[in-house]
Amino acid sequence: MSTQAISQESTSQLSKIIGAALVLALLYFGREMLIPIALAILLSFLVAPMVRRLTRFGMGKTGSVATSVLVLTLVILTTGSLITSQLIQMGSSLPQYESTIHHKLVMLDQLTLGKLGDITKHSDRVFNQLSSSQKTDHLSTRTETFPEAADVSKPVSVELHEPTSSPLQILTRIATSVWGPIETAGIVFVVLVFVLLEREDLRDRFIRLIGKNNLRATTVAVNDAGNRLSRFFVSQLGLNFLVGMLICLGLTIIGVPQALLWGILTASLRFVPYIGAWIAAACATLLAAAISPDWTLAIMSFAWFACVEVVISQLVEPRLYGHATGLSPLSVVISAVFWSWIWGPVGLILSTPLTLCLLVAGHYVDALKFLEILLGEIPALTMPENFYQRALAGDAQEITGSAKRFLKRRSFSSYCDVVLTPALYLAQMDFMKSAITREEESRVTNVVTSLLISIEENKKWWKRNSSVTLLEGVNAARHLRAKRERDFGQWQGSLNVPAGSIILIIGLGSVANEFAAEILVRVLRAQNLDSRHLSLEDLEAPPEGEIPSDLIAMVCFVSVDPQKEQHLLEASVLKNCQRMPHAITFAVCLNNPYQELSQVSQFIPSTHLILHSYEDTVQACIANLHRHSKTETE
């Protein structure tokens, strides 16, 4: 890379860092202006469906917006008045529970600090005695040195009293304290009205700004993003309202005072991700513990909160909007921390909606694509890429664990088609380009070999998975085949089997073909099919006898590069059909998913079927064995 190119890249990176720093500074120092605007825009997504419905019913745009904003204002004022009245009522009833609260506090003190006090009592006594003796010695020394110090008079206590506030001063303080929230609410509603009135114009300006060159695609993207956000916010509001009703109903039946207050607080605090509902649960549980002589009411209250929250979050939410947010759990937590640091408590409540907006922008705007990668739920690496990356690191344990999780849902043949084979093609392409060394290629081979052995052994979760280290230059496929021959004999199994039940798997000579053939053997054996692995040399010149031909039902020739090996494949198939004319012959032509499909002829002489995946090969083998057994029975 030239010096000029390095300099340009450094300048670009520096400009990105400076830009990010400026955005953070703007968010932090401009929060007093940005918070009302953000609230107004997010509320517009919530109110927009109502505006659209009222407009369809024949109400004008201005009337629809005014009506929707008025309904929103009434809902907020009603909710606030209910919370205020419930808090006043709760505050007035607390004195009658004073003795119960005092008794519970004494009990908690005895169970916690009291135990600690008993443990440290003796050490405190020793330190007190030591400090008192030191003070006595110090005072005696001062008295002997400075006799007048003993006659110093005691200090005079002074008390300060604030002057009584006048009614005007009290009203001024109240007005000052409430003016800030009233001002913010006023700005929010004014901006909300204008955003709803100018919604289409703002959309067109945004489209012009980010997608003038591709107007149709940008329009579809913006409309889709707006509809997704509106559906999500409305669904979340409705679900939180349902949770609040359930909490209110349950606490009323249990007997917790101010159940309506806890229902409203739960519905409101659920907008705070993960911890909102539990904050309301903790407050209600503390009240229940304070008013009840025993702990039964507190335990029942917390249990009801836990049941409702677990059922809603684990069962209802995934079915209602599933992973509609598209946010990863870690990004939700980090965004909550970030926005609460930038904008305080309001930022905590707005963290999920704001982060969702950034995710949608990253999905549709190419310049912001990094936001989708950082915040999105979609993995940054595909499964084959993740496999290859962990294999380069030599992490056989993580790969094996991931494979076993995959195998709980799908078959081993699917795993080989979806994950293992594409990962091996990635390794092969990198090695051909000299992007990885011999040592890294050997590391990948060792990891794949360990994986195949671990899956075959099917060890329990508490047992350590096998780890294989092959010497450089050792053929992994032949190593695995030799291990099976040690376990099951020269022919990798008994020859005392029914006629037409054995499937021969033959790789076309190269190391990669033999490895793919060994994988196919294990895939078929996982389906309880009797497969045996032979090389071309074994087929042409068996070292010590051969498998009786009447036992062989099928022969599968495997090629990982069928375009280059088509002539060898045709010759091998023809030669084998002359030796075993009764056996069904398959050509398993695996294609590289990262390159254009190989132009392999769909007709190879003497071949019964051309297959392109492990899954198809398994299904074809099962179907032909079933057909063969049916014919034998007839």
C-alpha positions in Angstrom: 0.0 0.0 0.0 1.4 3.4 -1.0 2.1 6.1 1.5 -0.6 8.3 0.0 -3.2 5.6 0.5 -2.1 5.0 4.1 -2.4 8.7 4.7 -5.9 8.9 3.2 -7.0 5.9 5.3 -5.6 7.5 8.5 -7.4 10.8 7.7 -10.7 9.0 7.1 -10.4 7.1 10.4 -9.5 10.4 12.2 -12.5 12.2 10.6 -14.8 9.3 11.8 -13.5 9.6 15.3 -13.9 13.3 15.4 -17.4 13.0 14.0 -18.4 10.5 16.6 -17.0 12.7 19.4 -19.0 15.7 18.0 -22.2 13.7 18.0 -21.7 12.6 21.6 -20.9 16.2 22.6 -24.1 17.4 20.8 -26.2 14.7 22.5 -24.8 15.5 25.9 -24.7 19.3 25.9 -27.8 19.7 23.8 -30.0 17.3 25.8 -32.3 20.1 27.1 -33.3 20.8 23.5 -33.0 17.2 22.1 -35.0 15.4 24.8 -38.3 17.2 24.0 -37.8 16.7 20.3 -37.0 13.0 20.7 -40.1 12.5 22.9 -42.2 14.2 20.3 -40.9 12.2 17.4 -41.4 8.9 19.3 -44.9 9.9 20.4 -45.7 10.6 16.8 -45.1 7.0 15.9 -47.5 6.1 18.7 -50.2 8.6 17.7 -49.8 8.2 13.9 -52.1 5.1 13.6 -54.9 7.0 15.3 -54.4 10.0 13.0 -54.6 7.8 9.9 -57.8 6.1 11.1 -59.5 9.4 11.9 -58.5 10.7 8.5 -60.0 7.6 6.8 -63.3 8.3 8.7 -63.5 11.7 6.9 -62.1 14.0 9.5 -59.7 16.5 8.1 -56.0 16.3 8.7 -55.9 19.2 11.2 -58.9 17.8 13.1 -57.4 14.3 13.2 -54.2 15.6 14.6 -56.0 17.8 17.2 -58.2 15.0 18.3 -55.4 12.5 18.6 -53.2 14.9 20.6 -56.2 15.8 22.8 -56.9 12.1 23.5 -53.2 11.6 24.4 -53.2 14.6 26.7 -56.3 13.4 28.5 -54.8 9.9 28.9 -51.6 11.4 30.4 -53.5 13.8 32.7 -55.8 11.0 33.9 -52.9 8.7 34.6 -51.0 11.4 36.4 -54.1 12.3 38.6 -54.7 8.7 39.4 -51.1 8.2 40.5 -51.1 11.4 42.6 -54.4 10.5 44.3 -53.2 7.0 45.1 -49.9 8.3 46.5 -51.7 10.8 48.7 -54.0 8.1 49.9 -51.1 5.7 50.6 -49.2 8.5 52.5 -52.2 9.2 54.7 -52.6 5.5 55.6 -49.0 4.8 56.4 -49.2 6.1 60.1 -51.6 3.4 61.0 -49.0 0.8 60.0 -46.2 2.5 62.0 -46.0 -0.2 64.7 -45.9 -3.0 62.0 -43.2 -1.2 60.1 -41.1 -0.6 63.3 -41.4 -4.3 64.2 -40.3 -5.4 60.7 -37.3 -3.0 60.8 -36.3 -4.3 64.2 -36.6 -7.9 62.9 -34.5 -7.1 59.8 -31.9 -5.4 61.9 -31.6 -8.4 64.2 -31.3 -10.7 61.2 -28.6 -8.6 59.4 -26.8 -5.9 61.3 -27.6 -7.5 64.7 -25.7 -10.6 63.8 -22.8 -8.6 62.5 -22.9 -6.5 65.7 -22.6 -9.7 67.8 -19.6 -10.8 65.8 -17.8 -7.5 66.1 -18.9 -6.7 69.7 -15.7 -8.0 71.3 -13.4 -6.4 68.8 -15.2 -3.0 69.3 -14.8 -3.3 73.1 -11.0 -3.9 72.7 -10.6 -0.9 70.4 -12.8 1.3 72.6 -10.7 0.5 75.6 -7.5 1.1 73.7 -8.7 4.5 72.4 -10.0 5.6 75.8 -6.6 4.8 77.4 -4.8 6.7 74.7 -7.1 9.7 75.2 -6.5 9.6 79.0 -2.8 9.5 78.5 -3.0 12.4 76.0 -5.1 14.5 78.4 -2.8 13.8 81.3 0.2 14.8 79.2 -1.5 18.1 78.1 -2.5 18.9 81.7 1.1 18.4 82.9 2.5 20.4 80.1 -0.2 23.1 79.8 -2.0 23.4 83.2 -4.2 26.2 81.8 -5.7 23.7 79.3 -7.5 21.9 82.1 -9.5 25.1 82.9 -10.8 25.7 79.4 -14.5 26.3 79.5 -17.0 24.0 77.7 -18.0 25.1 74.1 -21.3 27.0 73.8 -23.9 25.4 71.6 -25.3 27.5 68.8 -28.6 26.8 67.0 -29.6 28.3 63.6 -33.2 28.8 62.6 -34.4 29.7 59.1 -37.0 32.5 59.0 -40.6 31.5 58.5 -41.4 31.6 54.7 -44.3 33.8 53.6 -47.1 32.4 51.4 -45.7 34.2 48.4 -42.3 32.6 48.9 -43.9 29.1 49.2 -45.9 29.7 45.9 -42.7 30.9 44.2 -40.8 27.7 45.2 -43.7 25.5 44.0 -43.9 27.3 40.7 -40.1 27.1 40.2 -40.1 23.3 40.9 -42.9 22.5 38.5 -42.0 25.0 35.8 -39.3 22.8 34.3 -41.6 19.7 33.6 -44.4 22.0 32.4 -42.1 23.7 30.0 -40.7 20.4 28.7 -44.2 19.0 28.3 -45.3 22.1 26.4 -42.4 21.9 24.0 -43.1 18.2 23.4 -46.7 18.7 22.5 -46.0 21.7 20.3 -43.4 19.7 18.4 -45.7 16.7 18.3 -48.5 18.7 16.6 -46.1 20.0 14.0 -44.5 16.6 13.3 -48.0 15.1 12.8 -49.1 17.9 10.6 -45.9 17.9 8.5 -45.4 14.1 8.6 -45.5 13.6 4.8 -43.4 16.6 4.1 -40.8 15.4 6.7 -40.8 12.0 5.0 -40.2 13.5 1.6 -37.4 15.6 2.9 -35.8 12.6 4.5 -36.1 10.6 1.3 -34.5 13.5 -0.7 -31.7 13.7 1.8 -30.7 10.0 1.8 -32.0 8.4 -1.4 -32.4 10.8 -4.2 -30.7 8.4 -6.7 -33.0 5.5 -5.8 -36.3 7.1 -5.0 -38.4 4.0 -5.1 -36.2 1.8 -2.8 -35.8 4.7 -0.4 -39.6 5.4 -0.3 -40.3 1.7 0.4 -37.6 1.6 3.1 -38.9 4.8 4.9 -42.5 3.6 4.8 -41.6 0.2 6.1 -39.5 1.6 8.9 -42.2 4.0 10.0 -44.8 1.2 9.9 -42.6 -1.2 11.9 -41.9 1.4 14.6 -45.6 2.4 14.9 -46.6 -1.3 15.1 -44.0 -2.0 17.7 -44.8 1.0 19.9 -48.6 0.4 19.7 -48.1 -3.3 20.5 -45.8 -2.5 23.5 -48.3 0.1 24.8 -51.2 -2.4 24.6 -49.2 -5.2 26.2 -48.0 -2.9 29.1 -51.6 -1.9 29.6 -52.6 -5.6 29.8 -49.8 -6.3 32.3 -51.0 -3.3 34.5 -54.5 -4.6 34.5 -53.4 -8.1 35.6 -51.2 -6.7 38.3 -54.0 -4.5 39.6 -56.5 -7.3 39.5 -54.2 -9.8 41.2 -53.1 -7.4 44.0 -56.7 -6.5 44.6 -57.6 -10.1 45.2 -54.5 -10.7 47.4 -55.4 -7.6 49.5 -52.6 -5.2 48.8 -53.7 -1.5 49.2 -53.5 0.9 46.3 -53.5 -1.9 43.7 -54.5 0.6 41.0 -51.3 2.6 41.7 -49.1 -0.5 41.3 -50.9 -1.5 38.1 -50.3 2.0 36.6 -46.7 2.1 37.8 -46.0 -1.4 36.3 -47.5 -0.5 33.0 -45.4 2.7 32.9 -42.2 1.3 34.2 -42.3 -1.7 31.7 -41.0 0.8 29.1 -37.7 0.6 31.0 -36.1 -2.5 29.7 -35.5 -5.5 32.0 -35.7 -3.7 35.3 -38.9 -1.6 35.1 -41.4 -4.2 36.1 -39.2 -5.4 38.9 -38.8 -1.9 40.3 -42.6 -1.8 40.7 -42.6 -5.3 42.1 -40.1 -4.3 44.8 -42.1 -1.2 45.8 -45.4 -3.1 46.1 -43.7 -6.0 48.0 -42.2 -3.5 50.5 -45.6 -2.0 51.1 -47.1 -5.4 51.6 -44.4 -6.3 54.0 -45.0 -3.0 55.9 -48.7 -3.4 56.4 -48.9 -7.2 57.2 -47.8 -8.6 60.5 -46.3 -11.7 58.8 -44.6 -12.1 55.5 -47.4 -14.0 53.6 -48.8 -10.9 51.9 -45.3 -9.8 50.7 -44.4 -13.2 49.3 -47.8 -13.5 47.5 -47.4 -10.1 46.0 -43.9 -10.7 44.7 -44.9 -14.2 43.4 -47.8 -12.6 41.5 -45.5 -10.0 39.9 -43.0 -12.8 39.0 -45.6 -15.0 37.4 -47.2 -12.3 35.3 -43.8 -10.9 34.2 -42.3 -14.3 33.3 -45.4 -15.4 31.3 -45.7 -12.1 29.4 -41.9 -11.7 28.7 -41.2 -15.3 27.8 -44.5 -16.5 26.1 -46.7 -13.6 25.1 -44.1 -11.1 23.8 -42.3 -13.5 21.5 -45.6 -14.5 20.0 -46.9 -11.0 19.7 -44.0 -9.3 18.0 -41.3 -12.0 18.4 -38.0 -10.4 17.6 -39.6 -7.5 15.8 -37.2 -5.1 17.5 -34.2 -6.9 16.0 -32.1 -5.8 18.9 -29.7 -8.1 20.6 -30.1 -8.4 24.4 -26.6 -7.0 25.0 -27.3 -4.0 22.8 -30.5 -3.3 24.8 -28.6 -3.3 28.1 -25.7 -1.2 26.7 -28.1 1.3 25.1 -30.0 1.6 28.5 -26.7 2.5 30.2 -25.6 4.8 27.4 -28.8 6.8 27.1 -29.3 7.1 30.8 -25.7 8.5 31.0 -26.5 11.0 28.2 -30.0 12.0 29.1 -30.6 10.7 32.6 -33.9 8.9 33.6 -35.7 10.1 30.4 -32.9 8.5 28.4 -33.4 5.2 30.3 -37.1 5.2 29.3 -36.3 6.1 25.7 -33.3 3.8 25.3 -35.1 0.9 23.5 -37.1 3.1 21.1 -34.1 5.3 20.3 -31.9 2.3 19.7 -34.6 0.7 17.6 -34.7 3.8 15.4 -30.9 3.6 15.0 -31.2 -0.1 14.0 -33.8 0.7 11.4 -31.6 3.5 10.0 -28.7 1.1 9.9 -30.7 -1.5 8.0 -31.8 0.9 5.2 -29.0 3.5 5.0 -25.7 2.1 3.7 -23.6 4.7 5.5 -25.1 3.6 8.8 -24.8 -0.1 8.1 -22.4 -0.5 11.0 -25.3 0.3 13.4 -27.1 -2.8 12.2 -24.0 -4.9 12.8 -23.4 -3.5 16.3 -26.9 -3.4 17.5 -28.8 -6.1 15.5 -29.8 -9.5 16.6 -28.6 -11.0 13.3 -25.1 -12.6 13.9 -22.2 -10.6 12.5 -20.8 -13.8 11.0 -22.7 -16.6 9.3 -22.5 -20.1 10.8 -19.8 -21.3 8.3 -17.8 -18.1 8.9 -18.1 -18.5 12.6 -17.0 -22.2 12.3 -14.0 -21.3 10.2 -13.0 -18.5 12.5 -13.2 -20.7 15.6 -11.4 -23.5 13.8 -8.5 -21.1 12.9 -8.3 -20.3 16.6 -8.2 -24.0 17.4 -11.3 -23.8 19.6 -12.7 -27.3 19.2 -14.8 -27.1 22.4 -16.9 -24.2 21.2 -17.4 -25.7 17.8 -18.5 -29.0 19.2 -20.9 -27.3 21.6 -22.4 -25.2 18.8 -22.7 -28.3 16.6 -24.5 -30.3 19.3 -27.0 -27.4 19.8 -27.6 -27.4 16.0 -28.1 -31.2 16.1 -30.9 -30.9 18.7 -33.0 -29.2 16.0 -31.8 -30.7 12.7 -30.0 -33.7 11.4 -26.2 -34.3 11.0 -26.6 -34.2 7.2 -28.1 -30.7 7.4 -25.3 -29.6 9.6 -22.7 -30.8 7.1 -24.6 -29.0 4.2 -25.3 -25.8 6.1 -22.1 -25.3 8.2 -19.3 -27.9 7.8 -19.0 -28.1 4.0 -19.1 -24.3 3.4 -16.6 -23.8 6.2 -14.2 -26.3 4.6 -14.6 -24.5 1.2 -13.6 -21.3 3.0 -10.5 -22.9 4.3 -9.7 -24.4 0.9 -10.1 -21.1 -0.9 -7.9 -19.3 1.7 -5.2 -21.9 1.4 -5.2 -21.8 -2.4 -4.7 -18.0 -2.1 -2.0 -18.5 0.5 -4.1 -16.5 3.0 -3.5 -19.1 5.7 -0.4 -21.1 6.5 0.2 -24.8 6.6 0.0 -24.6 10.4 -3.4 -22.9 10.3 -4.7 -25.4 7.8 -3.5 -28.2 10.0 -5.3 -26.6 13.0 -8.5 -26.5 11.0 -8.1 -30.1 10.1 -7.5 -31.1 13.7 -10.6 -29.2 14.9 -12.8 -30.8 12.2 -11.4 -34.3 13.0 -12.1 -33.7 16.7 -15.6 -32.6 15.9 -16.4 -35.7 13.9 -15.1 -38.0 16.6 -17.0 -36.2 19.3 -20.3 -36.3 17.4 -19.8 -40.0 16.7 -19.0 -40.8 20.3 -22.0 -38.6 21.4 -20.5 -38.0 24.9 -22.6 -36.5 27.7 -22.3 -32.8 28.5 -20.2 -33.4 31.6 -17.5 -35.3 29.8 -14.7 -33.6 28.0 -14.9 -33.7 24.2 -12.2 -35.5 22.3 -9.2 -33.4 21.0 -7.2 -34.7 18.1 -3.8 -33.5 17.1 -2.6 -34.9 13.7 1.0 -34.6 12.6 1.6 -32.3 9.6 1.0 -34.2 6.3 -1.2 -36.9 7.9 -4.3 -37.6 5.8 -7.2 -36.9 8.3 -9.7 -39.0 6.3 -7.5 -42.1 6.4 -6.8 -41.5 10.1 -10.5 -41.5 10.8 -10.9 -44.6 8.6 -8.1 -46.4 10.3 -9.7 -45.7 13.7 -12.9 -47.2 12.5 -11.0 -50.3 11.2 -9.4 -50.7 14.6 -12.9 -50.5 16.2 -14.9 -52.7 13.8 -12.4 -54.7 11.8 -10.7 -54.6 8.4 -14.0 -54.0 6.5 -15.2 -51.4 9.0 -17.9 -53.7 10.1 -19.2 -57.3 9.9 -19.6 -59.0 6.6 -22.4 -61.1 8.2 -25.1 -58.8 7.0 -28.1 -59.1 4.7 -27.4 -59.0 0.9 -27.7 -55.6 -0.6 -27.3 -53.6 2.7 -23.8 -52.1 2.4 -23.2 -48.7 0.9 -19.6 -48.0 -0.4 -18.4 -44.4 -0.3 -15.4 -43.6 -2.6 -13.6 -40.3 -2.8 -12.0 -39.4 -6.1 -8.4 -39.7 -5.0 -7.6 -36.2 -3.6 -7.3 -35.5 0.1 -10.3 -33.2 0.0 -12.4 -35.8 -1.8 -11.5 -38.5 0.7 -12.3 -36.2 3.6 -15.7 -35.4 2.1 -16.3 -39.2 1.6 -15.4 -39.9 5.2 -17.9 -37.2 6.3 -20.6 -38.9 4.1 -19.8 -42.3 5.8 -20.5 -40.7 9.2 -23.6 -39.0 8.0 -25.1 -42.3 6.7 -24.0 -44.2 9.8 -25.8 -41.5 11.9 -29.0 -42.7 10.0 -28.2 -46.3 10.9 -27.1 -47.1 7.3 -24.2 -49.5 6.8 -21.7 -47.4 4.9 -18.0 -48.2 4.3 -15.2 -45.9 3.1 -12.9 -47.1 0.4 -10.4 -45.3 -1.8 -10.0 -45.6 -5.5 -6.9 -47.8 -5.0 -8.8 -50.2 -2.7 -11.5 -50.5 -5.3 -9.1 -51.3 -8.1 -6.6 -53.4 -6.2 -7.9 -54.7 -2.9 -5.0 -55.4 -0.5 -6.5 -58.4 1.2 -9.6 -59.6 -0.6 -12.7 -57.5 -1.0 -16.3 -57.1 0.2 -18.6 -59.7 -1.5 -20.4 -57.9 -4.3 -23.8 -59.3 -3.4 -23.7 -57.4 -0.1 -23.2 -54.1 -1.8 -26.4 -52.1 -2.6 -25.0 -48.8 -3.7 -21.7 -47.1 -4.5 -21.3 -43.3 -4.1 -18.5 -41.5 -5.7 -17.7 -38.2 -4.0 -16.1 -35.1 -5.6 -15.7 -31.6 -4.1 -14.6 -30.1 -7.4 -16.8 -31.8 -10.0 -16.1 -29.3 -12.8 -12.4 -30.3 -12.9 -12.9 -33.9 -12.0 -15.8 -34.7 -14.3 -13.7 -36.9 -16.7 -12.2 -38.8 -13.7 -15.7 -39.2 -12.3 -17.1 -40.6 -15.5 -14.2 -43.1 -15.9 -14.5 -44.3 -12.3 -18.3 -44.8 -12.5 -18.0 -46.7 -15.8 -15.2 -49.0 -14.4 -17.2 -49.7 -11.2 -20.4 -50.5 -13.2 -18.4 -53.1 -15.1 -17.3 -54.7 -11.9 -20.5 -54.4 -9.9 -23.4 -54.1 -12.5 -26.0 -54.9 -10.0 -25.1 -52.0 -7.6 -26.8 -48.6 -7.9 -24.3 -45.9 -8.6 -24.5 -42.3 -7.3 -22.3 -39.3 -8.2 -22.2 -36.9 -5.2 -21.0 -33.6 -6.7 -20.6 -31.1 -3.9 -20.5 -27.5 -5.2 -18.7 -24.6 -3.7 -21.4 -22.2 -2.3 -19.0 -19.2 -2.6 -18.5 -19.6 -6.3 -20.7 -20.0 -9.4 -22.3 -23.4 -9.7 -20.1 -25.8 -11.5 -21.3 -26.7 -14.9 -21.4 -30.5 -14.4 -23.2 -32.5 -16.9 -26.6 -33.7 -15.6 -26.0 -37.0 -17.3 -23.0 -39.2 -16.5 -22.9 -42.6 -18.2 -23.9 -45.5 -15.9 -24.8 -43.2 -13.1 -28.3 -43.6 -11.6 -28.4 -40.2 -9.9 -26.4 -37.1 -9.5 -26.6 -35.5 -6.0 -25.4 -32.2 -4.7 -25.7 -32.4 -0.9 -25.4 -34.8 2.0 -29.1 -34.5 2.8 -30.1 -35.5 -0.7 -27.7 -38.4 -0.6 -29.2 -39.7 2.7 -32.7 -39.5 1.3 -31.7 -41.2 -2.0 -29.9 -44.0 -0.1 -32.9 -44.6 2.2 -35.3 -44.6 -0.7 -33.3 -47.1 -2.7 -32.6 -49.4 0.2 -36.4 -49.4 1.0 -37.1 -50.2 -2.7 -34.5 -53.0 -2.7 -35.9 -54.6 0.5 -39.4 -54.4 -0.9 -38.3 -56.1 -4.1 -36.6 -58.8 -2.1 -39.7 -59.4 0.0 -41.9 -59.7 -3.1 
